[in-house]
Amino acid sequence: MSDFYLLSKPNCGLCQQALLQVHQQPLEQPVTLAMVDISDDPALLEEYANLVPVLIRAKDDAELRWPFQQLMEFLSQ
């Protein structure tokens, strides 16, 4: 099982699309996905305000930015 974080913010339509894309992937191994509201953290808000949604892989802090072109590969690594 792998851990991932989806950086999002309130009223973000792209974030909802990103979440749906992650849930629709036909994965062989389950993943744990935590939602992170960047508006709760000034440092995250400053860094990612115009970039969300961003998917982060916890084991190596790799980032996949929207649009998620290689989502399946990113989730499987």
C-alpha positions as CSV (number, residue, x, y, z in Angstrom):
1,M,0.0,0.0,0.0
2,S,1.3,3.5,-0.9
3,D,0.4,6.8,0.7
4,F,-0.5,9.9,-1.3
5,Y,-1.7,13.4,-0.6
6,L,-3.9,15.4,-2.8
7,L,-3.4,19.1,-2.2
8,S,-6.6,21.0,-2.7
9,K,-8.5,24.1,-1.6
10,P,-12.2,24.9,-1.1
11,N,-14.4,25.3,-4.1
12,C,-11.8,23.8,-6.4
13,G,-13.6,22.1,-9.3
14,L,-10.3,20.7,-10.7
15,C,-9.6,19.2,-7.3
16,Q,-12.9,17.3,-7.5
17,Q,-12.0,16.1,-11.0
18,A,-8.5,15.0,-9.7
19,L,-10.0,13.0,-6.8
20,L,-12.4,11.3,-9.2
21,Q,-9.5,10.4,-11.6
22,V,-7.5,8.9,-8.7
23,H,-10.5,6.8,-7.6
24,Q,-11.2,5.5,-11.1
25,Q,-7.7,4.0,-11.6
26,P,-7.7,0.2,-11.9
27,L,-4.9,-0.3,-9.4
28,E,-3.4,-3.7,-8.4
29,Q,-2.5,-2.5,-4.9
30,P,-4.7,-0.1,-2.8
31,V,-3.4,3.3,-2.0
32,T,-4.1,5.6,0.9
33,L,-5.2,9.1,-0.2
34,A,-5.3,12.0,2.2
35,M,-6.8,15.3,1.3
36,V,-4.8,18.4,2.3
37,D,-6.5,21.7,2.3
38,I,-3.7,24.2,1.5
39,S,-5.8,27.1,2.8
40,D,-5.1,25.8,6.3
41,D,-1.4,26.3,6.0
42,P,0.1,29.7,4.9
43,A,3.3,28.1,3.6
44,L,1.4,25.6,1.4
45,L,-1.0,28.3,0.3
46,E,1.9,30.5,-0.8
47,E,3.6,27.7,-2.7
48,Y,0.7,25.9,-4.3
49,A,-2.2,28.5,-4.5
50,N,-2.2,28.5,-8.3
51,L,-1.1,24.9,-8.8
52,V,-3.7,22.8,-7.1
53,P,-4.6,20.1,-7.5
54,V,-1.2,18.5,-6.9
55,L,-0.8,14.8,-6.0
56,I,2.2,14.0,-3.8
57,R,3.6,10.5,-3.3
58,A,4.7,10.3,0.4
59,K,7.6,7.8,0.0
60,D,9.7,10.2,-2.1
61,D,7.7,13.5,-2.0
62,A,7.4,13.3,-5.8
63,E,4.7,15.6,-7.2
64,L,2.3,15.1,-10.1
65,R,0.7,18.4,-11.1
66,W,-2.6,18.9,-12.9
67,P,-3.5,17.7,-15.5
68,F,-2.5,14.3,-14.3
69,Q,-1.0,13.0,-17.6
70,Q,0.7,9.9,-16.2
71,L,-1.5,9.2,-13.2
72,M,-1.5,5.4,-13.4
73,E,2.3,5.2,-13.6
74,F,2.7,7.7,-10.8
75,L,0.3,5.8,-8.5
76,S,2.1,2.5,-9.3
77,Q,5.6,3.5,-8.5
